[in-house]
Amino acid sequence: MQIKTVRVKEDHAKDLANGRMLLLQDEVTNPEDLGEEGDILRVVSESGTYVGKGYYGRQNKGIGWLLTRQADTDINQSFFDHLIGKAIGLRAPFYQDESTDAFRLFNGEGDGIGGLVVDYYAGNLAVHWYSEGIYQLKPMILDSLIRMTGAVSIYEKRRFATDGQYVEGDDYVWGECQEFPLIVRENGVNIAVDLNDGAMTGVFLDQRDVRKAVMDRYAQGQTVLNTFSYTGVFSVFASLGGAKKTTSVDVAARSKDKTIEQFAMNGIDPDDHHLVVQDVFDYLTYARKKGLRYGMVILDPPSFARAKKRTFSAAKDYGKLVGEALELTEENGIIVASTNHGKISPKKFRRFVDEAFQEAGIRYEVLETFSLPDDFRYNKQDLQSNYLKVLIIRRKD
């Protein structure tokens, strides 16, 4: 690991000095000096003004992250001890919550280290590495985690394959090997997770507050359509909240077995619910032709997805998705509209909803809005890192 000096354009240097942490490819004027991923970068402006220190690691359009703006701070074991210790302290309320033992322990740039995410699952850690650069710093980071978290085991998710996908392989890193599924708790509900089965674990922790709202305030007596259902966790919460029946739809073949597993962990008979393995848009078309209607429709699609017949881009197609869901929603029914696309602003997201309802000639009211929960700390100088937008909407018929 070497220290390399990189120069950035003057206007970009100001952005970095004012709080942005991601280093972009096109702002570096001497890319030939970058060296190898994992090298420490000393970042200066074109005129030589000191900006900060970081590391070289390619992630999407970025080539690395600033870690400190203090010239006298070294990127060493003490540095990682400090940031990870601070993150643990900030999660004290989650450690103390007896009804929940799954949460985000360290959230990338929000906790000071872009490209690094650590999730906590009942004493076990899943460490997500988003570039080869941060992976080169793994020995120091793991040392801090092992000493400071009291973890039972550590598994890793290497998300930096050359095609932008996941690096397959055994994800076990350290500690007591676990038997999966591992059962964790979220607001008193059991969730089955697997930390050694590819990129995903079985639950998206950022939706915790939304799931609780569905269970506590909106599901009672409803027929629920859960689209892009993944492992069916929203359907479990809806069922426990008193829904009459849920329909879970996902294109992935394994989604059905995973949803059955989630139901079983909570004493719910899956035969009382409808599980569909199908492209969501095909199902919406089918349901419309059959005249099916739902009291609640949950829309939590990926930012981008490609199926055999079509591609879905939240930035282009979310309004169309809301419009199609609206046709299946009962009068005065509820739509839970969610996106995790960082480049869709809250204003633009609301506009998607406005346009869909206007086109249908239906009024609506927003009952609640949600963004990232408290454990998902984000960089307040870069609002794209506060990526989650959720609207709970009621038709007004």
TORKOL-4160 file (C-alpha; in steps of 0.2 Angstrom, whole numbers, padded with zeros to 4 digits, m for minus):
397
<pt num="1" X="0000" Y="0000" Z="0000"/>
<pt num="2" X="0008" Y="0016" Z="m0006"/>
<pt num="3" X="0003" Y="0035" Z="m0004"/>
<pt num="4" X="m0001" Y="0043" Z="m0021"/>
<pt num="5" X="m0004" Y="0061" Z="m0024"/>
<pt num="6" X="m0018" Y="0065" Z="m0036"/>
<pt num="7" X="m0024" Y="0082" Z="m0042"/>
<pt num="8" X="m0042" Y="0087" Z="m0045"/>
<pt num="9" X="m0050" Y="0101" Z="m0055"/>
<pt num="10" X="m0052" Y="0117" Z="m0044"/>
<pt num="11" X="m0071" Y="0117" Z="m0045"/>
<pt num="12" X="m0072" Y="0099" Z="m0040"/>
<pt num="13" X="m0059" Y="0102" Z="m0026"/>
<pt num="14" X="m0071" Y="0114" Z="m0018"/>
<pt num="15" X="m0085" Y="0101" Z="m0019"/>
<pt num="16" X="m0074" Y="0089" Z="m0010"/>
<pt num="17" X="m0069" Y="0102" Z="0003"/>
<pt num="18" X="m0087" Y="0106" Z="0006"/>
<pt num="19" X="m0092" Y="0088" Z="0010"/>
<pt num="20" X="m0093" Y="0077" Z="m0005"/>
<pt num="21" X="m0083" Y="0061" Z="m0002"/>
<pt num="22" X="m0083" Y="0051" Z="m0018"/>
<pt num="23" X="m0069" Y="0055" Z="m0030"/>
<pt num="24" X="m0075" Y="0055" Z="m0048"/>
<pt num="25" X="m0065" Y="0048" Z="m0063"/>
<pt num="26" X="m0066" Y="0064" Z="m0074"/>
<pt num="27" X="m0061" Y="0076" Z="m0060"/>
<pt num="28" X="m0043" Y="0069" Z="m0058"/>
<pt num="29" X="m0030" Y="0077" Z="m0069"/>
<pt num="30" X="m0016" Y="0065" Z="m0067"/>
<pt num="31" X="m0025" Y="0047" Z="m0068"/>
<pt num="32" X="m0009" Y="0039" Z="m0073"/>
<pt num="33" X="m0002" Y="0042" Z="m0055"/>
<pt num="34" X="m0016" Y="0032" Z="m0047"/>
<pt num="35" X="m0006" Y="0016" Z="m0044"/>
<pt num="36" X="m0015" Y="0001" Z="m0038"/>
<pt num="37" X="m0032" Y="m0001" Z="m0029"/>
<pt num="38" X="m0030" Y="0001" Z="m0011"/>
<pt num="39" X="m0017" Y="0014" Z="m0012"/>
<pt num="40" X="m0019" Y="0029" Z="0000"/>
<pt num="41" X="m0022" Y="0045" Z="m0010"/>
<pt num="42" X="m0017" Y="0062" Z="m0005"/>
<pt num="43" X="m0029" Y="0073" Z="m0014"/>
<pt num="44" X="m0024" Y="0091" Z="m0019"/>
<pt num="45" X="m0032" Y="0104" Z="m0031"/>
<pt num="46" X="m0023" Y="0109" Z="m0047"/>
<pt num="47" X="m0015" Y="0123" Z="m0038"/>
<pt num="48" X="m0008" Y="0112" Z="m0025"/>
<pt num="49" X="m0020" Y="0116" Z="m0011"/>
<pt num="50" X="m0023" Y="0101" Z="0001"/>
<pt num="51" X="m0040" Y="0093" Z="0000"/>
<pt num="52" X="m0039" Y="0077" Z="0010"/>
<pt num="53" X="m0034" Y="0059" Z="0011"/>
<pt num="54" X="m0043" Y="0044" Z="0005"/>
<pt num="55" X="m0040" Y="0028" Z="m0005"/>
<pt num="56" X="m0041" Y="0022" Z="m0023"/>
<pt num="57" X="m0055" Y="0010" Z="m0026"/>
<pt num="58" X="m0066" Y="0010" Z="m0042"/>
<pt num="59" X="m0085" Y="0010" Z="m0038"/>
<pt num="60" X="m0097" Y="0014" Z="m0051"/>
<pt num="61" X="m0092" Y="0031" Z="m0058"/>
<pt num="62" X="m0080" Y="0034" Z="m0043"/>
<pt num="63" X="m0062" Y="0030" Z="m0042"/>
<pt num="64" X="m0061" Y="0031" Z="m0023"/>
<pt num="65" X="m0066" Y="0040" Z="m0007"/>
<pt num="66" X="m0060" Y="0054" Z="0004"/>
<pt num="67" X="m0058" Y="0047" Z="0022"/>
<pt num="68" X="m0052" Y="0063" Z="0031"/>
<pt num="69" X="m0048" Y="0081" Z="0027"/>
<pt num="70" X="m0036" Y="0082" Z="0041"/>
<pt num="71" X="m0018" Y="0083" Z="0035"/>
<pt num="72" X="m0011" Y="0076" Z="0051"/>
<pt num="73" X="m0022" Y="0060" Z="0051"/>
<pt num="74" X="m0015" Y="0044" Z="0045"/>
<pt num="75" X="m0025" Y="0030" Z="0038"/>
<pt num="76" X="m0020" Y="0016" Z="0050"/>
<pt num="77" X="m0027" Y="0004" Z="0063"/>
<pt num="78" X="m0031" Y="0018" Z="0075"/>
<pt num="79" X="m0041" Y="0027" Z="0061"/>
<pt num="80" X="m0052" Y="0012" Z="0058"/>
<pt num="81" X="m0054" Y="0009" Z="0077"/>
<pt num="82" X="m0060" Y="0027" Z="0079"/>
<pt num="83" X="m0073" Y="0027" Z="0065"/>
<pt num="84" X="m0080" Y="0009" Z="0069"/>
<pt num="85" X="m0080" Y="0013" Z="0088"/>
<pt num="86" X="m0090" Y="0029" Z="0084"/>
<pt num="87" X="m0102" Y="0019" Z="0073"/>
<pt num="88" X="m0105" Y="0006" Z="0087"/>
<pt num="89" X="m0109" Y="0020" Z="0099"/>
<pt num="90" X="m0122" Y="0028" Z="0088"/>
<pt num="91" X="m0131" Y="0011" Z="0087"/>
<pt num="92" X="m0133" Y="0009" Z="0105"/>
<pt num="93" X="m0152" Y="0010" Z="0104"/>
<pt num="94" X="m0152" Y="m0004" Z="0092"/>
<pt num="95" X="m0141" Y="m0015" Z="0103"/>
<pt num="96" X="m0153" Y="m0011" Z="0118"/>
<pt num="97" X="m0169" Y="m0015" Z="0108"/>
<pt num="98" X="m0175" Y="m0032" Z="0113"/>
<pt num="99" X="m0188" Y="m0033" Z="0099"/>
<pt num="100" X="m0175" Y="m0031" Z="0085"/>
<pt num="101" X="m0158" Y="m0039" Z="0083"/>
<pt num="102" X="m0154" Y="m0035" Z="0064"/>
<pt num="103" X="m0148" Y="m0018" Z="0059"/>
<pt num="104" X="m0135" Y="m0008" Z="0049"/>
<pt num="105" X="m0120" Y="m0006" Z="0060"/>
<pt num="106" X="m0109" Y="0004" Z="0048"/>
<pt num="107" X="m0116" Y="0013" Z="0033"/>
<pt num="108" X="m0102" Y="0018" Z="0021"/>
<pt num="109" X="m0099" Y="0037" Z="0019"/>
<pt num="110" X="m0112" Y="0041" Z="0032"/>
<pt num="111" X="m0100" Y="0033" Z="0045"/>
<pt num="112" X="m0085" Y="0040" Z="0036"/>
<pt num="113" X="m0079" Y="0025" Z="0025"/>
<pt num="114" X="m0086" Y="0025" Z="0008"/>
<pt num="115" X="m0087" Y="0008" Z="0000"/>
<pt num="116" X="m0089" Y="m0001" Z="0017"/>
<pt num="117" X="m0105" Y="m0008" Z="0024"/>
<pt num="118" X="m0108" Y="m0019" Z="0039"/>
<pt num="119" X="m0124" Y="m0027" Z="0044"/>
<pt num="120" X="m0128" Y="m0035" Z="0061"/>
<pt num="121" X="m0138" Y="m0050" Z="0062"/>
<pt num="122" X="m0140" Y="m0057" Z="0080"/>
<pt num="123" X="m0122" Y="m0055" Z="0084"/>
<pt num="124" X="m0116" Y="m0060" Z="0066"/>
<pt num="125" X="m0109" Y="m0048" Z="0054"/>
<pt num="126" X="m0111" Y="m0047" Z="0035"/>
<pt num="127" X="m0097" Y="m0035" Z="0028"/>
<pt num="128" X="m0100" Y="m0028" Z="0011"/>
<pt num="129" X="m0085" Y="m0023" Z="0001"/>
<pt num="130" X="m0089" Y="m0012" Z="m0014"/>
<pt num="131" X="m0072" Y="m0010" Z="m0022"/>
<pt num="132" X="m0056" Y="m0020" Z="m0023"/>
<pt num="133" X="m0048" Y="m0004" Z="m0015"/>
<pt num="134" X="m0058" Y="m0005" Z="0001"/>
<pt num="135" X="m0055" Y="m0024" Z="0001"/>
<pt num="136" X="m0036" Y="m0021" Z="0001"/>
<pt num="137" X="m0039" Y="m0012" Z="0018"/>
<pt num="138" X="m0048" Y="m0028" Z="0024"/>
<pt num="139" X="m0035" Y="m0033" Z="0038"/>
<pt num="140" X="m0036" Y="m0017" Z="0047"/>
<pt num="141" X="m0055" Y="m0016" Z="0046"/>
<pt num="142" X="m0058" Y="m0034" Z="0051"/>
<pt num="143" X="m0046" Y="m0032" Z="0066"/>
<pt num="144" X="m0057" Y="m0017" Z="0072"/>
<pt num="145" X="m0073" Y="m0027" Z="0070"/>
<pt num="146" X="m0067" Y="m0042" Z="0079"/>
<pt num="147" X="m0060" Y="m0033" Z="0094"/>
<pt num="148" X="m0074" Y="m0020" Z="0095"/>
<pt num="149" X="m0091" Y="m0028" Z="0091"/>
<pt num="150" X="m0091" Y="m0044" Z="0100"/>
<pt num="151" X="m0096" Y="m0053" Z="0084"/>
<pt num="152" X="m0099" Y="m0072" Z="0084"/>
<pt num="153" X="m0095" Y="m0073" Z="0066"/>
<pt num="154" X="m0091" Y="m0063" Z="0051"/>
<pt num="155" X="m0096" Y="m0066" Z="0033"/>
<pt num="156" X="m0092" Y="m0055" Z="0018"/>
<pt num="157" X="m0100" Y="m0049" Z="0002"/>
<pt num="158" X="m0088" Y="m0044" Z="m0012"/>
<pt num="159" X="m0097" Y="m0033" Z="m0024"/>
<pt num="160" X="m0083" Y="m0028" Z="m0036"/>
<pt num="161" X="m0082" Y="m0041" Z="m0050"/>
<pt num="162" X="m0076" Y="m0033" Z="m0066"/>
<pt num="163" X="m0094" Y="m0034" Z="m0073"/>
<pt num="164" X="m0100" Y="m0024" Z="m0058"/>
<pt num="165" X="m0108" Y="m0040" Z="m0051"/>
<pt num="166" X="m0105" Y="m0051" Z="m0036"/>
<pt num="167" X="m0089" Y="m0061" Z="m0033"/>
<pt num="168" X="m0096" Y="m0079" Z="m0030"/>
<pt num="169" X="m0087" Y="m0090" Z="m0017"/>
<pt num="170" X="m0088" Y="m0095" Z="0001"/>
<pt num="171" X="m0092" Y="m0079" Z="0011"/>
<pt num="172" X="m0087" Y="m0086" Z="0028"/>
<pt num="173" X="m0072" Y="m0075" Z="0035"/>
<pt num="174" X="m0071" Y="m0078" Z="0054"/>
<pt num="175" X="m0078" Y="m0085" Z="0070"/>
<pt num="176" X="m0091" Y="m0099" Z="0073"/>
<pt num="177" X="m0098" Y="m0105" Z="0057"/>
<pt num="178" X="m0117" Y="m0103" Z="0057"/>
<pt num="179" X="m0131" Y="m0114" Z="0052"/>
<pt num="180" X="m0143" Y="m0106" Z="0040"/>
<pt num="181" X="m0156" Y="m0100" Z="0040"/>
<pt num="182" X="m0152" Y="m0089" Z="0054"/>
<pt num="183" X="m0167" Y="m0082" Z="0063"/>
<pt num="184" X="m0166" Y="m0064" Z="0068"/>
<pt num="185" X="m0180" Y="m0052" Z="0075"/>
<pt num="186" X="m0187" Y="m0036" Z="0068"/>
<pt num="187" X="m0200" Y="m0027" Z="0079"/>
<pt num="188" X="m0204" Y="m0044" Z="0086"/>
<pt num="189" X="m0206" Y="m0053" Z="0070"/>
<pt num="190" X="m0195" Y="m0068" Z="0065"/>
<pt num="191" X="m0185" Y="m0066" Z="0049"/>
<pt num="192" X="m0175" Y="m0080" Z="0041"/>
<pt num="193" X="m0158" Y="m0074" Z="0034"/>
<pt num="194" X="m0143" Y="m0083" Z="0025"/>
<pt num="195" X="m0126" Y="m0074" Z="0026"/>
<pt num="196" X="m0117" Y="m0087" Z="0015"/>
<pt num="197" X="m0129" Y="m0088" Z="0000"/>
<pt num="198" X="m0124" Y="m0075" Z="m0013"/>
<pt num="199" X="m0125" Y="m0056" Z="m0013"/>
<pt num="200" X="m0142" Y="m0055" Z="m0003"/>
<pt num="201" X="m0146" Y="m0061" Z="0014"/>
<pt num="202" X="m0165" Y="m0062" Z="0013"/>
<pt num="203" X="m0171" Y="m0045" Z="0020"/>
<pt num="204" X="m0168" Y="m0027" Z="0016"/>
<pt num="205" X="m0165" Y="m0019" Z="0032"/>
<pt num="206" X="m0168" Y="m0001" Z="0026"/>
<pt num="207" X="m0187" Y="m0005" Z="0025"/>
<pt num="208" X="m0189" Y="m0009" Z="0044"/>
<pt num="209" X="m0199" Y="0006" Z="0048"/>
<pt num="210" X="m0210" Y="0004" Z="0033"/>
<pt num="211" X="m0214" Y="m0014" Z="0037"/>
<pt num="212" X="m0219" Y="m0009" Z="0055"/>
<pt num="213" X="m0231" Y="0004" Z="0048"/>
<pt num="214" X="m0239" Y="m0009" Z="0037"/>
<pt num="215" X="m0241" Y="m0021" Z="0051"/>
<pt num="216" X="m0247" Y="m0008" Z="0064"/>
<pt num="217" X="m0257" Y="0004" Z="0055"/>
<pt num="218" X="m0262" Y="m0002" Z="0037"/>
<pt num="219" X="m0264" Y="m0021" Z="0035"/>
<pt num="220" X="m0279" Y="m0025" Z="0046"/>
<pt num="221" X="m0293" Y="m0032" Z="0035"/>
<pt num="222" X="m0284" Y="m0029" Z="0019"/>
<pt num="223" X="m0281" Y="m0040" Z="0004"/>
<pt num="224" X="m0263" Y="m0036" Z="0000"/>
<pt num="225" X="m0253" Y="m0037" Z="m0017"/>
<pt num="226" X="m0234" Y="m0037" Z="m0013"/>
<pt num="227" X="m0225" Y="m0035" Z="m0029"/>
<pt num="228" X="m0206" Y="m0038" Z="m0032"/>
<pt num="229" X="m0208" Y="m0048" Z="m0016"/>
<pt num="230" X="m0191" Y="m0056" Z="m0014"/>
<pt num="231" X="m0192" Y="m0067" Z="0001"/>
<pt num="232" X="m0210" Y="m0061" Z="0006"/>
<pt num="233" X="m0205" Y="m0051" Z="0022"/>
<pt num="234" X="m0218" Y="m0038" Z="0018"/>
<pt num="235" X="m0231" Y="m0051" Z="0016"/>
<pt num="236" X="m0227" Y="m0058" Z="0033"/>
<pt num="237" X="m0228" Y="m0041" Z="0042"/>
<pt num="238" X="m0245" Y="m0038" Z="0033"/>
<pt num="239" X="m0251" Y="m0055" Z="0038"/>
<pt num="240" X="m0246" Y="m0052" Z="0056"/>
<pt num="241" X="m0255" Y="m0035" Z="0055"/>
<pt num="242" X="m0271" Y="m0043" Z="0051"/>
<pt num="243" X="m0272" Y="m0044" Z="0032"/>
<pt num="244" X="m0285" Y="m0056" Z="0026"/>
<pt num="245" X="m0274" Y="m0063" Z="0012"/>
<pt num="246" X="m0258" Y="m0058" Z="0004"/>
<pt num="247" X="m0252" Y="m0061" Z="m0014"/>
<pt num="248" X="m0233" Y="m0061" Z="m0016"/>
<pt num="249" X="m0226" Y="m0059" Z="m0034"/>
<pt num="250" X="m0208" Y="m0061" Z="m0039"/>
<pt num="251" X="m0199" Y="m0067" Z="m0055"/>
<pt num="252" X="m0186" Y="m0077" Z="m0046"/>
<pt num="253" X="m0190" Y="m0095" Z="m0045"/>
<pt num="254" X="m0183" Y="m0096" Z="m0027"/>
<pt num="255" X="m0194" Y="m0083" Z="m0020"/>
<pt num="256" X="m0208" Y="m0095" Z="m0017"/>
<pt num="257" X="m0198" Y="m0107" Z="m0006"/>
<pt num="258" X="m0190" Y="m0092" Z="0003"/>
<pt num="259" X="m0207" Y="m0084" Z="0006"/>
<pt num="260" X="m0214" Y="m0101" Z="0013"/>
<pt num="261" X="m0199" Y="m0101" Z="0024"/>
<pt num="262" X="m0203" Y="m0084" Z="0031"/>
<pt num="263" X="m0221" Y="m0088" Z="0034"/>
<pt num="264" X="m0216" Y="m0104" Z="0043"/>
<pt num="265" X="m0204" Y="m0095" Z="0055"/>
<pt num="266" X="m0219" Y="m0085" Z="0061"/>
<pt num="267" X="m0232" Y="m0099" Z="0062"/>
<pt num="268" X="m0242" Y="m0093" Z="0047"/>
<pt num="269" X="m0249" Y="m0106" Z="0035"/>
<pt num="270" X="m0243" Y="m0102" Z="0018"/>
<pt num="271" X="m0258" Y="m0111" Z="0010"/>
<pt num="272" X="m0268" Y="m0096" Z="0016"/>
<pt num="273" X="m0259" Y="m0085" Z="0005"/>
<pt num="274" X="m0255" Y="m0084" Z="m0014"/>
<pt num="275" X="m0237" Y="m0085" Z="m0020"/>
<pt num="276" X="m0233" Y="m0082" Z="m0038"/>
<pt num="277" X="m0217" Y="m0084" Z="m0048"/>
<pt num="278" X="m0219" Y="m0072" Z="m0063"/>
<pt num="279" X="m0213" Y="m0056" Z="m0070"/>
<pt num="280" X="m0222" Y="m0043" Z="m0060"/>
<pt num="281" X="m0228" Y="m0033" Z="m0076"/>
<pt num="282" X="m0235" Y="m0049" Z="m0083"/>
<pt num="283" X="m0245" Y="m0052" Z="m0067"/>
<pt num="284" X="m0252" Y="m0035" Z="m0067"/>
<pt num="285" X="m0258" Y="m0037" Z="m0084"/>
<pt num="286" X="m0266" Y="m0054" Z="m0079"/>
<pt num="287" X="m0274" Y="m0047" Z="m0063"/>
<pt num="288" X="m0281" Y="m0033" Z="m0073"/>
<pt num="289" X="m0289" Y="m0044" Z="m0086"/>
<pt num="290" X="m0296" Y="m0055" Z="m0072"/>
<pt num="291" X="m0303" Y="m0040" Z="m0063"/>
<pt num="292" X="m0293" Y="m0043" Z="m0047"/>
<pt num="293" X="m0293" Y="m0029" Z="m0034"/>
<pt num="294" X="m0283" Y="m0027" Z="m0019"/>
<pt num="295" X="m0285" Y="m0016" Z="m0003"/>
<pt num="296" X="m0266" Y="m0013" Z="m0002"/>
<pt num="297" X="m0253" Y="m0014" Z="m0016"/>
<pt num="298" X="m0234" Y="m0013" Z="m0011"/>
<pt num="299" X="m0222" Y="m0007" Z="m0024"/>
<pt num="300" X="m0204" Y="m0009" Z="m0020"/>
<pt num="301" X="m0195" Y="m0013" Z="m0036"/>
<pt num="302" X="m0176" Y="m0013" Z="m0039"/>
<pt num="303" X="m0169" Y="0003" Z="m0047"/>
<pt num="304" X="m0165" Y="m0007" Z="m0063"/>
<pt num="305" X="m0171" Y="m0025" Z="m0068"/>
<pt num="306" X="m0170" Y="m0035" Z="m0084"/>
<pt num="307" X="m0182" Y="m0049" Z="m0088"/>
<pt num="308" X="m0184" Y="m0059" Z="m0104"/>
<pt num="309" X="m0197" Y="m0048" Z="m0111"/>
<pt num="310" X="m0193" Y="m0031" Z="m0104"/>
<pt num="311" X="m0181" Y="m0020" Z="m0094"/>
<pt num="312" X="m0187" Y="m0009" Z="m0079"/>
<pt num="313" X="m0179" Y="0007" Z="m0075"/>
<pt num="314" X="m0186" Y="0016" Z="m0060"/>
<pt num="315" X="m0179" Y="0033" Z="m0066"/>
<pt num="316" X="m0190" Y="0031" Z="m0082"/>
<pt num="317" X="m0204" Y="0018" Z="m0078"/>
<pt num="318" X="m0209" Y="0021" Z="m0060"/>
<pt num="319" X="m0224" Y="0032" Z="m0065"/>
<pt num="320" X="m0230" Y="0018" Z="m0077"/>
<pt num="321" X="m0229" Y="0006" Z="m0062"/>
<pt num="322" X="m0239" Y="0016" Z="m0051"/>
<pt num="323" X="m0252" Y="0018" Z="m0065"/>
<pt num="324" X="m0254" Y="0000" Z="m0067"/>
<pt num="325" X="m0255" Y="m0004" Z="m0049"/>
<pt num="326" X="m0268" Y="0010" Z="m0047"/>
<pt num="327" X="m0279" Y="0000" Z="m0059"/>
<pt num="328" X="m0279" Y="m0015" Z="m0046"/>
<pt num="329" X="m0281" Y="m0005" Z="m0031"/>
<pt num="330" X="m0299" Y="m0004" Z="m0023"/>
<pt num="331" X="m0308" Y="0012" Z="m0020"/>
<pt num="332" X="m0300" Y="0021" Z="m0005"/>
<pt num="333" X="m0286" Y="0008" Z="m0005"/>
<pt num="334" X="m0268" Y="0010" Z="m0001"/>
<pt num="335" X="m0252" Y="0010" Z="m0012"/>
<pt num="336" X="m0235" Y="0009" Z="m0003"/>
<pt num="337" X="m0224" Y="0017" Z="m0016"/>
<pt num="338" X="m0205" Y="0015" Z="m0013"/>
<pt num="339" X="m0189" Y="0017" Z="m0023"/>
<pt num="340" X="m0170" Y="0015" Z="m0018"/>
<pt num="341" X="m0164" Y="0025" Z="m0033"/>
<pt num="342" X="m0152" Y="0038" Z="m0027"/>
<pt num="343" X="m0154" Y="0049" Z="m0042"/>
<pt num="344" X="m0173" Y="0050" Z="m0040"/>
<pt num="345" X="m0176" Y="0065" Z="m0029"/>
<pt num="346" X="m0191" Y="0066" Z="m0017"/>
<pt num="347" X="m0198" Y="0079" Z="m0028"/>
<pt num="348" X="m0196" Y="0069" Z="m0044"/>
<pt num="349" X="m0203" Y="0054" Z="m0035"/>
<pt num="350" X="m0218" Y="0063" Z="m0030"/>
<pt num="351" X="m0221" Y="0069" Z="m0047"/>
<pt num="352" X="m0221" Y="0051" Z="m0054"/>
<pt num="353" X="m0236" Y="0048" Z="m0042"/>
<pt num="354" X="m0244" Y="0064" Z="m0046"/>
<pt num="355" X="m0244" Y="0061" Z="m0065"/>
<pt num="356" X="m0250" Y="0043" Z="m0063"/>
<pt num="357" X="m0265" Y="0048" Z="m0052"/>
<pt num="358" X="m0269" Y="0063" Z="m0063"/>
<pt num="359" X="m0269" Y="0052" Z="m0079"/>
<pt num="360" X="m0281" Y="0040" Z="m0070"/>
<pt num="361" X="m0292" Y="0055" Z="m0064"/>
<pt num="362" X="m0291" Y="0050" Z="m0046"/>
<pt num="363" X="m0286" Y="0060" Z="m0031"/>
<pt num="364" X="m0275" Y="0054" Z="m0017"/>
<pt num="365" X="m0268" Y="0059" Z="0000"/>
<pt num="366" X="m0251" Y="0054" Z="0007"/>
<pt num="367" X="m0253" Y="0046" Z="0024"/>
<pt num="368" X="m0235" Y="0044" Z="0028"/>
<pt num="369" X="m0218" Y="0047" Z="0021"/>
<pt num="370" X="m0202" Y="0037" Z="0025"/>
<pt num="371" X="m0183" Y="0039" Z="0021"/>
<pt num="372" X="m0168" Y="0029" Z="0028"/>
<pt num="373" X="m0170" Y="0023" Z="0046"/>
<pt num="374" X="m0158" Y="0030" Z="0060"/>
<pt num="375" X="m0145" Y="0016" Z="0058"/>
<pt num="376" X="m0143" Y="0020" Z="0039"/>
<pt num="377" X="m0133" Y="0036" Z="0042"/>
<pt num="378" X="m0129" Y="0046" Z="0026"/>
<pt num="379" X="m0118" Y="0060" Z="0021"/>
<pt num="380" X="m0129" Y="0076" Z="0023"/>
<pt num="381" X="m0118" Y="0085" Z="0010"/>
<pt num="382" X="m0123" Y="0072" Z="m0003"/>
<pt num="383" X="m0142" Y="0069" Z="m0003"/>
<pt num="384" X="m0141" Y="0055" Z="m0015"/>
<pt num="385" X="m0134" Y="0044" Z="m0001"/>
<pt num="386" X="m0151" Y="0047" Z="0007"/>
<pt num="387" X="m0158" Y="0036" Z="m0007"/>
<pt num="388" X="m0174" Y="0028" Z="0001"/>
<pt num="389" X="m0190" Y="0037" Z="m0003"/>
<pt num="390" X="m0207" Y="0029" Z="0002"/>
<pt num="391" X="m0224" Y="0036" Z="0001"/>
<pt num="392" X="m0239" Y="0028" Z="0009"/>
<pt num="393" X="m0254" Y="0034" Z="m0002"/>
<pt num="394" X="m0273" Y="0032" Z="0000"/>
<pt num="395" X="m0284" Y="0034" Z="m0015"/>
<pt num="396" X="m0298" Y="0046" Z="m0012"/>
<pt num="397" X="m0313" Y="0040" Z="m0021"/>
